[in-house]
Amino acid sequence: MAKHATPLLDELEKGPWPSFVTDLKQQAATKPECWDILGQLELSYKDRITHWKHGGIVGVFGYGGGIVGRYSDVPTRFPGVEHFHTVRIAQPSGLYYSTENLRALMDLWEKYGSGVTNMHGSTGDMIFLGTRTENLEPLFWDLTHDLKQDLGGSGSNLRTPSCCLGNSRCEWACYDAQELCNSLTQRYQDEIHRPAFPYKFKFKFSGCPNDCVAAIARSDFAVIGTWKDNIRIDQAAVQKYIANDPEYPANAGAYKGRDWGKFDIQKEVIKLCPTNCMWMEGNELKIDDSECTRCMHCIMSCRAPFVLERSKALPSASAPRPRSLMAPSSPPWSFRSSKSMPKMISRTSLI
Amino acid sequence: MALSVEELKKAIIEKAKKAPKPQLYIKDFYECDPDSKPRDIKKIANALVTEGELMFWSSGSTTMYARPDRIQNEEK
């Protein structure tokens, strides 16, 4: 039975979409403090002001980040959310988790927190929402000693570096984004956990200009892989695309569920090039590489004709290959043994 | 000439005790010795946190340093 009447929040359950209100009500069956989240939010809707206050002495010993303090400014009415701190858990490179690890993390959060999570924050950390101050040290101990994982960055610290899947799953990675992410995560452990700057600072690593981790948009220090030398073109494959050969579907078949008409290389590739650096000479596709901004639109539209050279810009680079030349995929990593996984450091090794 | 580690520790503690506000940015400690590298000062400030002379205080968006006695009095 509901602890608080929430007529305004109940409106959010009436649409045809998933509702966090429904989810919190379900969660409240085992975690009664979730009723107080709903009650306080209902009050905020009525008062048109937040009833969260944040900041203060919240954290684990020796760390200046990883915990974001949240308190209720109406704790007598909603004692379940008197303390409702956020905990950031550092993510592994490429966000690879084993099911075993995820279960262990969820068990930990059921034990010490509200059970409410946010996967993932914009920096990539797994966010655990809602725990009390006295639970922080025990949670941190279990996290670092039993699961060998660490807190992420928060506040004005260096935020947890993040990267794309890189070579582990993607044909386009021009360098080993996971390795670089891991290296710099280890190098800058102190800056992640203890304040070094007057404001947050973010690293992000994308293996290619597709920029799947939005390094340009969301980081202060973006590393984006690119290829060396000129793009080489397999003209025979270009002809297959122009002829609408079913073996060479546009966009690698991503939109084939609907009839979009005949593939038109002029309309769908050449005219969409932002720098107009491509043209047809008879049956041959030409590129003026000096004008190419490496946006990769042409490569994503019709993949097979383009062959890119290994980048020399960074070590451990791997040559992107056309999809047709890819070997049958098998996971090139295992969860615990991959050198690309961030090696979690416990607090005791840092002090 | 840069101060020694012990001298710098004393200067940082003094600064944290006497500053008008109890919460200080790391860059406020840089003034304790302009000849020392910021990274060295940060390491010493972090060592003082481990020793219990300073503690971290979060504004919610920025993490700062403070003397435990001053900040605990303020929060009361």
Interface residues (C-beta under 8 A of the other chain):
Chain A: H54 G55 G56 I57 V58 G59 G62 Y63 G64 G65 I67 V68 G69 S154 G155 S156 N157 D190 R194 P195 A196 F197 P198 Y199 K200 I351
Chain B: Y25 I26 K27 K42 K43 N46 V49 T50 M55 F56 W57 S58 S59 G60 S61 T62 T63 M64 Y65 I71 Q72 E75
